[in-house]
């Protein structure tokens, strides 16, 4: 699974290199970071998770300063195609990411959307987050 996710990240960042408008370049005081997030869902909850992102979460993430790079699902059943969602966010810095997530989680609209979408149970069983800095040879630095 980790190998698959790393391949996804490499592909995403390479593809995003040509469309990085709106993101600040990396500097000593403002190191852009990328966040790889992986959500695992209980059986049957993936459609509801997709709907929550499609209908609400993307706009809320962007409202709070997070740039959505893209979303993916594994193509192979043994890698989680039925219950795994992977996405990448770009942040101006790690501090900006922390502030954005704090504001996102406190947003009354998010609190309402989350509660409504989880009235029949949580949409996730596990959420993983990995922050990454581009290498000096990365086209996304």
Chimera marker file (.cmm) of the C-alpha trace (Angstrom):
<marker_set name="trace">
<marker id="1" x="0.000" y="0.000" z="0.000" r="1" g="1" b="0" radius="0.5"/>
<marker id="2" x="2.799" y="2.460" z="0.876" r="1" g="1" b="0" radius="0.5"/>
<marker id="3" x="4.519" y="1.797" z="-2.449" r="1" g="1" b="0" radius="0.5"/>
<marker id="4" x="1.275" y="2.460" z="-4.290" r="1" g="1" b="0" radius="0.5"/>
<marker id="5" x="0.727" y="5.709" z="-2.393" r="1" g="1" b="0" radius="0.5"/>
<marker id="6" x="4.265" y="6.883" z="-3.061" r="1" g="1" b="0" radius="0.5"/>
<marker id="7" x="3.795" y="6.209" z="-6.773" r="1" g="1" b="0" radius="0.5"/>
<marker id="8" x="0.556" y="8.176" z="-6.681" r="1" g="1" b="0" radius="0.5"/>
<marker id="9" x="2.253" y="11.088" z="-4.936" r="1" g="1" b="0" radius="0.5"/>
<marker id="10" x="5.125" y="11.118" z="-7.431" r="1" g="1" b="0" radius="0.5"/>
<marker id="11" x="2.704" y="11.114" z="-10.355" r="1" g="1" b="0" radius="0.5"/>
<marker id="12" x="0.508" y="13.794" z="-8.820" r="1" g="1" b="0" radius="0.5"/>
<marker id="13" x="3.310" y="16.146" z="-8.008" r="1" g="1" b="0" radius="0.5"/>
<marker id="14" x="4.835" y="15.756" z="-11.456" r="1" g="1" b="0" radius="0.5"/>
<marker id="15" x="1.473" y="16.427" z="-13.098" r="1" g="1" b="0" radius="0.5"/>
<marker id="16" x="0.780" y="19.369" z="-10.821" r="1" g="1" b="0" radius="0.5"/>
<marker id="17" x="4.097" y="21.004" z="-11.666" r="1" g="1" b="0" radius="0.5"/>
<marker id="18" x="2.569" y="22.619" z="-14.714" r="1" g="1" b="0" radius="0.5"/>
<marker id="19" x="-0.478" y="23.889" z="-12.817" r="1" g="1" b="0" radius="0.5"/>
<marker id="20" x="0.930" y="25.222" z="-9.566" r="1" g="1" b="0" radius="0.5"/>
<marker id="21" x="-0.483" y="28.721" z="-9.997" r="1" g="1" b="0" radius="0.5"/>
<marker id="22" x="-1.597" y="30.218" z="-6.724" r="1" g="1" b="0" radius="0.5"/>
<marker id="23" x="0.932" y="28.323" z="-4.635" r="1" g="1" b="0" radius="0.5"/>
<marker id="24" x="3.813" y="30.154" z="-3.070" r="1" g="1" b="0" radius="0.5"/>
<marker id="25" x="7.320" y="29.016" z="-3.959" r="1" g="1" b="0" radius="0.5"/>
<marker id="26" x="9.417" y="27.336" z="-1.269" r="1" g="1" b="0" radius="0.5"/>
<marker id="27" x="11.732" y="29.671" z="0.652" r="1" g="1" b="0" radius="0.5"/>
<marker id="28" x="13.521" y="29.420" z="3.974" r="1" g="1" b="0" radius="0.5"/>
<marker id="29" x="10.724" y="31.282" z="5.761" r="1" g="1" b="0" radius="0.5"/>
<marker id="30" x="7.890" y="29.878" z="3.703" r="1" g="1" b="0" radius="0.5"/>
<marker id="31" x="8.476" y="26.209" z="2.916" r="1" g="1" b="0" radius="0.5"/>
<marker id="32" x="5.596" y="24.865" z="0.877" r="1" g="1" b="0" radius="0.5"/>
<marker id="33" x="4.493" y="21.410" z="2.011" r="1" g="1" b="0" radius="0.5"/>
<marker id="34" x="2.245" y="18.753" z="0.570" r="1" g="1" b="0" radius="0.5"/>
<marker id="35" x="-0.040" y="16.579" z="2.651" r="1" g="1" b="0" radius="0.5"/>
<marker id="36" x="-0.894" y="13.043" z="1.623" r="1" g="1" b="0" radius="0.5"/>
<marker id="37" x="-4.145" y="11.964" z="3.278" r="1" g="1" b="0" radius="0.5"/>
<marker id="38" x="-5.536" y="8.440" z="3.172" r="1" g="1" b="0" radius="0.5"/>
<marker id="39" x="-9.047" y="7.628" z="4.377" r="1" g="1" b="0" radius="0.5"/>
<marker id="40" x="-10.264" y="4.101" z="5.036" r="1" g="1" b="0" radius="0.5"/>
<marker id="41" x="-14.027" y="3.570" z="5.230" r="1" g="1" b="0" radius="0.5"/>
<marker id="42" x="-16.302" y="0.974" z="6.800" r="1" g="1" b="0" radius="0.5"/>
<marker id="43" x="-17.987" y="-1.353" z="4.297" r="1" g="1" b="0" radius="0.5"/>
<marker id="44" x="-20.525" y="0.474" z="2.153" r="1" g="1" b="0" radius="0.5"/>
<marker id="45" x="-19.556" y="4.003" z="3.272" r="1" g="1" b="0" radius="0.5"/>
<marker id="46" x="-17.363" y="5.005" z="0.314" r="1" g="1" b="0" radius="0.5"/>
<marker id="47" x="-20.253" y="6.538" z="-1.718" r="1" g="1" b="0" radius="0.5"/>
<marker id="48" x="-21.185" y="8.751" z="1.246" r="1" g="1" b="0" radius="0.5"/>
<marker id="49" x="-17.551" y="9.830" z="1.698" r="1" g="1" b="0" radius="0.5"/>
<marker id="50" x="-17.297" y="10.708" z="-2.009" r="1" g="1" b="0" radius="0.5"/>
<marker id="51" x="-20.527" y="12.706" z="-1.755" r="1" g="1" b="0" radius="0.5"/>
<marker id="52" x="-19.289" y="14.615" z="1.294" r="1" g="1" b="0" radius="0.5"/>
<marker id="53" x="-16.089" y="15.622" z="-0.492" r="1" g="1" b="0" radius="0.5"/>
<marker id="54" x="-17.838" y="16.366" z="-3.790" r="1" g="1" b="0" radius="0.5"/>
<marker id="55" x="-20.691" y="18.375" z="-2.273" r="1" g="1" b="0" radius="0.5"/>
<marker id="56" x="-19.060" y="20.104" z="0.712" r="1" g="1" b="0" radius="0.5"/>
<marker id="57" x="-15.518" y="19.349" z="1.825" r="1" g="1" b="0" radius="0.5"/>
<marker id="58" x="-13.566" y="20.566" z="-1.209" r="1" g="1" b="0" radius="0.5"/>
<marker id="59" x="-15.067" y="24.052" z="-0.977" r="1" g="1" b="0" radius="0.5"/>
<marker id="60" x="-14.462" y="24.129" z="2.777" r="1" g="1" b="0" radius="0.5"/>
<marker id="61" x="-10.840" y="23.000" z="2.413" r="1" g="1" b="0" radius="0.5"/>
<marker id="62" x="-10.190" y="25.720" z="-0.137" r="1" g="1" b="0" radius="0.5"/>
<marker id="63" x="-12.031" y="28.328" z="1.948" r="1" g="1" b="0" radius="0.5"/>
<marker id="64" x="-9.531" y="27.617" z="4.713" r="1" g="1" b="0" radius="0.5"/>
<marker id="65" x="-6.457" y="28.035" z="2.516" r="1" g="1" b="0" radius="0.5"/>
<marker id="66" x="-5.811" y="24.440" z="1.464" r="1" g="1" b="0" radius="0.5"/>
<marker id="67" x="-5.109" y="23.793" z="-2.233" r="1" g="1" b="0" radius="0.5"/>
<marker id="68" x="-6.577" y="20.491" z="-3.415" r="1" g="1" b="0" radius="0.5"/>
<marker id="69" x="-4.122" y="18.789" z="-5.786" r="1" g="1" b="0" radius="0.5"/>
<marker id="70" x="-6.289" y="15.729" z="-6.467" r="1" g="1" b="0" radius="0.5"/>
<marker id="71" x="-8.200" y="12.678" z="-5.257" r="1" g="1" b="0" radius="0.5"/>
<marker id="72" x="-7.676" y="8.995" z="-6.129" r="1" g="1" b="0" radius="0.5"/>
<marker id="73" x="-8.893" y="5.524" z="-5.277" r="1" g="1" b="0" radius="0.5"/>
<marker id="74" x="-6.749" y="2.422" z="-5.690" r="1" g="1" b="0" radius="0.5"/>
<marker id="75" x="-7.581" y="0.389" z="-8.782" r="1" g="1" b="0" radius="0.5"/>
<marker id="76" x="-6.860" y="-3.011" z="-7.219" r="1" g="1" b="0" radius="0.5"/>
<marker id="77" x="-9.217" y="-4.685" z="-4.750" r="1" g="1" b="0" radius="0.5"/>
<marker id="78" x="-6.326" y="-5.979" z="-2.631" r="1" g="1" b="0" radius="0.5"/>
<marker id="79" x="-5.043" y="-2.390" z="-2.325" r="1" g="1" b="0" radius="0.5"/>
<marker id="80" x="-8.361" y="-1.016" z="-1.047" r="1" g="1" b="0" radius="0.5"/>
<marker id="81" x="-10.370" y="-0.032" z="-4.119" r="1" g="1" b="0" radius="0.5"/>
<marker id="82" x="-13.639" y="-0.510" z="-2.211" r="1" g="1" b="0" radius="0.5"/>
<marker id="83" x="-12.708" y="1.339" z="0.963" r="1" g="1" b="0" radius="0.5"/>
<marker id="84" x="-9.745" y="3.690" z="0.419" r="1" g="1" b="0" radius="0.5"/>
<marker id="85" x="-9.613" y="7.314" z="-0.707" r="1" g="1" b="0" radius="0.5"/>
<marker id="86" x="-6.295" y="9.100" z="-1.186" r="1" g="1" b="0" radius="0.5"/>
<marker id="87" x="-5.822" y="12.812" z="-1.742" r="1" g="1" b="0" radius="0.5"/>
<marker id="88" x="-3.086" y="15.424" z="-1.743" r="1" g="1" b="0" radius="0.5"/>
<marker id="89" x="-3.259" y="18.981" z="-0.453" r="1" g="1" b="0" radius="0.5"/>
<marker id="90" x="-0.713" y="21.763" z="-0.913" r="1" g="1" b="0" radius="0.5"/>
<marker id="91" x="-0.064" y="24.226" z="1.895" r="1" g="1" b="0" radius="0.5"/>
<marker id="92" x="2.030" y="27.392" z="1.967" r="1" g="1" b="0" radius="0.5"/>
<marker id="93" x="3.881" y="26.008" z="5.016" r="1" g="1" b="0" radius="0.5"/>
<marker id="94" x="3.447" y="23.518" z="7.828" r="1" g="1" b="0" radius="0.5"/>
<marker id="95" x="2.317" y="26.333" z="10.116" r="1" g="1" b="0" radius="0.5"/>
<marker id="96" x="-0.246" y="27.393" z="7.511" r="1" g="1" b="0" radius="0.5"/>
<marker id="97" x="-1.466" y="23.784" z="7.299" r="1" g="1" b="0" radius="0.5"/>
<marker id="98" x="-1.905" y="23.588" z="11.063" r="1" g="1" b="0" radius="0.5"/>
<marker id="99" x="-3.819" y="26.891" z="11.111" r="1" g="1" b="0" radius="0.5"/>
<marker id="100" x="-5.966" y="25.856" z="8.141" r="1" g="1" b="0" radius="0.5"/>
<marker id="101" x="-6.914" y="22.533" z="9.719" r="1" g="1" b="0" radius="0.5"/>
<marker id="102" x="-7.762" y="24.212" z="13.035" r="1" g="1" b="0" radius="0.5"/>
<marker id="103" x="-10.026" y="26.706" z="11.262" r="1" g="1" b="0" radius="0.5"/>
<marker id="104" x="-11.575" y="23.960" z="9.105" r="1" g="1" b="0" radius="0.5"/>
<marker id="105" x="-12.421" y="21.757" z="12.093" r="1" g="1" b="0" radius="0.5"/>
<marker id="106" x="-13.984" y="24.709" z="13.947" r="1" g="1" b="0" radius="0.5"/>
<marker id="107" x="-16.021" y="25.905" z="10.953" r="1" g="1" b="0" radius="0.5"/>
<marker id="108" x="-19.743" y="25.655" z="11.858" r="1" g="1" b="0" radius="0.5"/>
<marker id="109" x="-20.578" y="24.551" z="8.308" r="1" g="1" b="0" radius="0.5"/>
<marker id="110" x="-18.083" y="21.654" z="8.559" r="1" g="1" b="0" radius="0.5"/>
<marker id="111" x="-19.412" y="20.659" z="11.988" r="1" g="1" b="0" radius="0.5"/>
<marker id="112" x="-22.931" y="20.527" z="10.545" r="1" g="1" b="0" radius="0.5"/>
<marker id="113" x="-21.928" y="18.681" z="7.350" r="1" g="1" b="0" radius="0.5"/>
<marker id="114" x="-19.911" y="16.105" z="9.292" r="1" g="1" b="0" radius="0.5"/>
<marker id="115" x="-22.739" y="15.472" z="11.757" r="1" g="1" b="0" radius="0.5"/>
<marker id="116" x="-25.333" y="15.118" z="8.993" r="1" g="1" b="0" radius="0.5"/>
<marker id="117" x="-23.154" y="12.820" z="6.875" r="1" g="1" b="0" radius="0.5"/>
<marker id="118" x="-22.392" y="10.602" z="9.862" r="1" g="1" b="0" radius="0.5"/>
<marker id="119" x="-25.922" y="10.277" z="11.281" r="1" g="1" b="0" radius="0.5"/>
<marker id="120" x="-25.794" y="6.558" z="10.404" r="1" g="1" b="0" radius="0.5"/>
<marker id="121" x="-22.215" y="6.057" z="11.584" r="1" g="1" b="0" radius="0.5"/>
<marker id="122" x="-18.713" y="7.330" z="10.912" r="1" g="1" b="0" radius="0.5"/>
<marker id="123" x="-17.546" y="7.448" z="7.314" r="1" g="1" b="0" radius="0.5"/>
<marker id="124" x="-13.969" y="6.565" z="8.253" r="1" g="1" b="0" radius="0.5"/>
<marker id="125" x="-12.269" y="3.840" z="10.238" r="1" g="1" b="0" radius="0.5"/>
<marker id="126" x="-8.779" y="5.288" z="9.873" r="1" g="1" b="0" radius="0.5"/>
<marker id="127" x="-7.326" y="8.563" z="8.589" r="1" g="1" b="0" radius="0.5"/>
<marker id="128" x="-3.619" y="8.850" z="7.813" r="1" g="1" b="0" radius="0.5"/>
<marker id="129" x="-1.789" y="12.117" z="7.157" r="1" g="1" b="0" radius="0.5"/>
<marker id="130" x="1.793" y="12.503" z="5.938" r="1" g="1" b="0" radius="0.5"/>
<marker id="131" x="3.375" y="15.917" z="5.399" r="1" g="1" b="0" radius="0.5"/>
<marker id="132" x="6.026" y="16.056" z="2.694" r="1" g="1" b="0" radius="0.5"/>
<marker id="133" x="8.549" y="18.648" z="1.560" r="1" g="1" b="0" radius="0.5"/>
<marker id="134" x="9.714" y="18.714" z="-2.041" r="1" g="1" b="0" radius="0.5"/>
<marker id="135" x="13.308" y="17.724" z="-2.690" r="1" g="1" b="0" radius="0.5"/>
<marker id="136" x="15.750" y="20.204" z="-4.195" r="1" g="1" b="0" radius="0.5"/>
<marker id="137" x="15.362" y="18.438" z="-7.572" r="1" g="1" b="0" radius="0.5"/>
<marker id="138" x="11.563" y="18.264" z="-7.483" r="1" g="1" b="0" radius="0.5"/>
<marker id="139" x="9.693" y="20.213" z="-10.155" r="1" g="1" b="0" radius="0.5"/>
<marker id="140" x="7.243" y="21.183" z="-7.366" r="1" g="1" b="0" radius="0.5"/>
<marker id="141" x="9.736" y="22.859" z="-5.012" r="1" g="1" b="0" radius="0.5"/>
<link id1="1" id2="2" r="1" g="1" b="0" radius="0.2"/>
<link id1="2" id2="3" r="1" g="1" b="0" radius="0.2"/>
<link id1="3" id2="4" r="1" g="1" b="0" radius="0.2"/>
<link id1="4" id2="5" r="1" g="1" b="0" radius="0.2"/>
<link id1="5" id2="6" r="1" g="1" b="0" radius="0.2"/>
<link id1="6" id2="7" r="1" g="1" b="0" radius="0.2"/>
<link id1="7" id2="8" r="1" g="1" b="0" radius="0.2"/>
<link id1="8" id2="9" r="1" g="1" b="0" radius="0.2"/>
<link id1="9" id2="10" r="1" g="1" b="0" radius="0.2"/>
<link id1="10" id2="11" r="1" g="1" b="0" radius="0.2"/>
<link id1="11" id2="12" r="1" g="1" b="0" radius="0.2"/>
<link id1="12" id2="13" r="1" g="1" b="0" radius="0.2"/>
<link id1="13" id2="14" r="1" g="1" b="0" radius="0.2"/>
<link id1="14" id2="15" r="1" g="1" b="0" radius="0.2"/>
<link id1="15" id2="16" r="1" g="1" b="0" radius="0.2"/>
<link id1="16" id2="17" r="1" g="1" b="0" radius="0.2"/>
<link id1="17" id2="18" r="1" g="1" b="0" radius="0.2"/>
<link id1="18" id2="19" r="1" g="1" b="0" radius="0.2"/>
<link id1="19" id2="20" r="1" g="1" b="0" radius="0.2"/>
<link id1="20" id2="21" r="1" g="1" b="0" radius="0.2"/>
<link id1="21" id2="22" r="1" g="1" b="0" radius="0.2"/>
<link id1="22" id2="23" r="1" g="1" b="0" radius="0.2"/>
<link id1="23" id2="24" r="1" g="1" b="0" radius="0.2"/>
<link id1="24" id2="25" r="1" g="1" b="0" radius="0.2"/>
<link id1="25" id2="26" r="1" g="1" b="0" radius="0.2"/>
<link id1="26" id2="27" r="1" g="1" b="0" radius="0.2"/>
<link id1="27" id2="28" r="1" g="1" b="0" radius="0.2"/>
<link id1="28" id2="29" r="1" g="1" b="0" radius="0.2"/>
<link id1="29" id2="30" r="1" g="1" b="0" radius="0.2"/>
<link id1="30" id2="31" r="1" g="1" b="0" radius="0.2"/>
<link id1="31" id2="32" r="1" g="1" b="0" radius="0.2"/>
<link id1="32" id2="33" r="1" g="1" b="0" radius="0.2"/>
<link id1="33" id2="34" r="1" g="1" b="0" radius="0.2"/>
<link id1="34" id2="35" r="1" g="1" b="0" radius="0.2"/>
<link id1="35" id2="36" r="1" g="1" b="0" radius="0.2"/>
<link id1="36" id2="37" r="1" g="1" b="0" radius="0.2"/>
<link id1="37" id2="38" r="1" g="1" b="0" radius="0.2"/>
<link id1="38" id2="39" r="1" g="1" b="0" radius="0.2"/>
<link id1="39" id2="40" r="1" g="1" b="0" radius="0.2"/>
<link id1="40" id2="41" r="1" g="1" b="0" radius="0.2"/>
<link id1="41" id2="42" r="1" g="1" b="0" radius="0.2"/>
<link id1="42" id2="43" r="1" g="1" b="0" radius="0.2"/>
<link id1="43" id2="44" r="1" g="1" b="0" radius="0.2"/>
<link id1="44" id2="45" r="1" g="1" b="0" radius="0.2"/>
<link id1="45" id2="46" r="1" g="1" b="0" radius="0.2"/>
<link id1="46" id2="47" r="1" g="1" b="0" radius="0.2"/>
<link id1="47" id2="48" r="1" g="1" b="0" radius="0.2"/>
<link id1="48" id2="49" r="1" g="1" b="0" radius="0.2"/>
<link id1="49" id2="50" r="1" g="1" b="0" radius="0.2"/>
<link id1="50" id2="51" r="1" g="1" b="0" radius="0.2"/>
<link id1="51" id2="52" r="1" g="1" b="0" radius="0.2"/>
<link id1="52" id2="53" r="1" g="1" b="0" radius="0.2"/>
<link id1="53" id2="54" r="1" g="1" b="0" radius="0.2"/>
<link id1="54" id2="55" r="1" g="1" b="0" radius="0.2"/>
<link id1="55" id2="56" r="1" g="1" b="0" radius="0.2"/>
<link id1="56" id2="57" r="1" g="1" b="0" radius="0.2"/>
<link id1="57" id2="58" r="1" g="1" b="0" radius="0.2"/>
<link id1="58" id2="59" r="1" g="1" b="0" radius="0.2"/>
<link id1="59" id2="60" r="1" g="1" b="0" radius="0.2"/>
<link id1="60" id2="61" r="1" g="1" b="0" radius="0.2"/>
<link id1="61" id2="62" r="1" g="1" b="0" radius="0.2"/>
<link id1="62" id2="63" r="1" g="1" b="0" radius="0.2"/>
<link id1="63" id2="64" r="1" g="1" b="0" radius="0.2"/>
<link id1="64" id2="65" r="1" g="1" b="0" radius="0.2"/>
<link id1="65" id2="66" r="1" g="1" b="0" radius="0.2"/>
<link id1="66" id2="67" r="1" g="1" b="0" radius="0.2"/>
<link id1="67" id2="68" r="1" g="1" b="0" radius="0.2"/>
<link id1="68" id2="69" r="1" g="1" b="0" radius="0.2"/>
<link id1="69" id2="70" r="1" g="1" b="0" radius="0.2"/>
<link id1="70" id2="71" r="1" g="1" b="0" radius="0.2"/>
<link id1="71" id2="72" r="1" g="1" b="0" radius="0.2"/>
<link id1="72" id2="73" r="1" g="1" b="0" radius="0.2"/>
<link id1="73" id2="74" r="1" g="1" b="0" radius="0.2"/>
<link id1="74" id2="75" r="1" g="1" b="0" radius="0.2"/>
<link id1="75" id2="76" r="1" g="1" b="0" radius="0.2"/>
<link id1="76" id2="77" r="1" g="1" b="0" radius="0.2"/>
<link id1="77" id2="78" r="1" g="1" b="0" radius="0.2"/>
<link id1="78" id2="79" r="1" g="1" b="0" radius="0.2"/>
<link id1="79" id2="80" r="1" g="1" b="0" radius="0.2"/>
<link id1="80" id2="81" r="1" g="1" b="0" radius="0.2"/>
<link id1="81" id2="82" r="1" g="1" b="0" radius="0.2"/>
<link id1="82" id2="83" r="1" g="1" b="0" radius="0.2"/>
<link id1="83" id2="84" r="1" g="1" b="0" radius="0.2"/>
<link id1="84" id2="85" r="1" g="1" b="0" radius="0.2"/>
<link id1="85" id2="86" r="1" g="1" b="0" radius="0.2"/>
<link id1="86" id2="87" r="1" g="1" b="0" radius="0.2"/>
<link id1="87" id2="88" r="1" g="1" b="0" radius="0.2"/>
<link id1="88" id2="89" r="1" g="1" b="0" radius="0.2"/>
<link id1="89" id2="90" r="1" g="1" b="0" radius="0.2"/>
<link id1="90" id2="91" r="1" g="1" b="0" radius="0.2"/>
<link id1="91" id2="92" r="1" g="1" b="0" radius="0.2"/>
<link id1="92" id2="93" r="1" g="1" b="0" radius="0.2"/>
<link id1="93" id2="94" r="1" g="1" b="0" radius="0.2"/>
<link id1="94" id2="95" r="1" g="1" b="0" radius="0.2"/>
<link id1="95" id2="96" r="1" g="1" b="0" radius="0.2"/>
<link id1="96" id2="97" r="1" g="1" b="0" radius="0.2"/>
<link id1="97" id2="98" r="1" g="1" b="0" radius="0.2"/>
<link id1="98" id2="99" r="1" g="1" b="0" radius="0.2"/>
<link id1="99" id2="100" r="1" g="1" b="0" radius="0.2"/>
<link id1="100" id2="101" r="1" g="1" b="0" radius="0.2"/>
<link id1="101" id2="102" r="1" g="1" b="0" radius="0.2"/>
<link id1="102" id2="103" r="1" g="1" b="0" radius="0.2"/>
<link id1="103" id2="104" r="1" g="1" b="0" radius="0.2"/>
<link id1="104" id2="105" r="1" g="1" b="0" radius="0.2"/>
<link id1="105" id2="106" r="1" g="1" b="0" radius="0.2"/>
<link id1="106" id2="107" r="1" g="1" b="0" radius="0.2"/>
<link id1="107" id2="108" r="1" g="1" b="0" radius="0.2"/>
<link id1="108" id2="109" r="1" g="1" b="0" radius="0.2"/>
<link id1="109" id2="110" r="1" g="1" b="0" radius="0.2"/>
<link id1="110" id2="111" r="1" g="1" b="0" radius="0.2"/>
<link id1="111" id2="112" r="1" g="1" b="0" radius="0.2"/>
<link id1="112" id2="113" r="1" g="1" b="0" radius="0.2"/>
<link id1="113" id2="114" r="1" g="1" b="0" radius="0.2"/>
<link id1="114" id2="115" r="1" g="1" b="0" radius="0.2"/>
<link id1="115" id2="116" r="1" g="1" b="0" radius="0.2"/>
<link id1="116" id2="117" r="1" g="1" b="0" radius="0.2"/>
<link id1="117" id2="118" r="1" g="1" b="0" radius="0.2"/>
<link id1="118" id2="119" r="1" g="1" b="0" radius="0.2"/>
<link id1="119" id2="120" r="1" g="1" b="0" radius="0.2"/>
<link id1="120" id2="121" r="1" g="1" b="0" radius="0.2"/>
<link id1="121" id2="122" r="1" g="1" b="0" radius="0.2"/>
<link id1="122" id2="123" r="1" g="1" b="0" radius="0.2"/>
<link id1="123" id2="124" r="1" g="1" b="0" radius="0.2"/>
<link id1="124" id2="125" r="1" g="1" b="0" radius="0.2"/>
<link id1="125" id2="126" r="1" g="1" b="0" radius="0.2"/>
<link id1="126" id2="127" r="1" g="1" b="0" radius="0.2"/>
<link id1="127" id2="128" r="1" g="1" b="0" radius="0.2"/>
<link id1="128" id2="129" r="1" g="1" b="0" radius="0.2"/>
<link id1="129" id2="130" r="1" g="1" b="0" radius="0.2"/>
<link id1="130" id2="131" r="1" g="1" b="0" radius="0.2"/>
<link id1="131" id2="132" r="1" g="1" b="0" radius="0.2"/>
<link id1="132" id2="133" r="1" g="1" b="0" radius="0.2"/>
<link id1="133" id2="134" r="1" g="1" b="0" radius="0.2"/>
<link id1="134" id2="135" r="1" g="1" b="0" radius="0.2"/>
<link id1="135" id2="136" r="1" g="1" b="0" radius="0.2"/>
<link id1="136" id2="137" r="1" g="1" b="0" radius="0.2"/>
<link id1="137" id2="138" r="1" g="1" b="0" radius="0.2"/>
<link id1="138" id2="139" r="1" g="1" b="0" radius="0.2"/>
<link id1="139" id2="140" r="1" g="1" b="0" radius="0.2"/>
<link id1="140" id2="141" r="1" g="1" b="0" radius="0.2"/>
</marker_set>
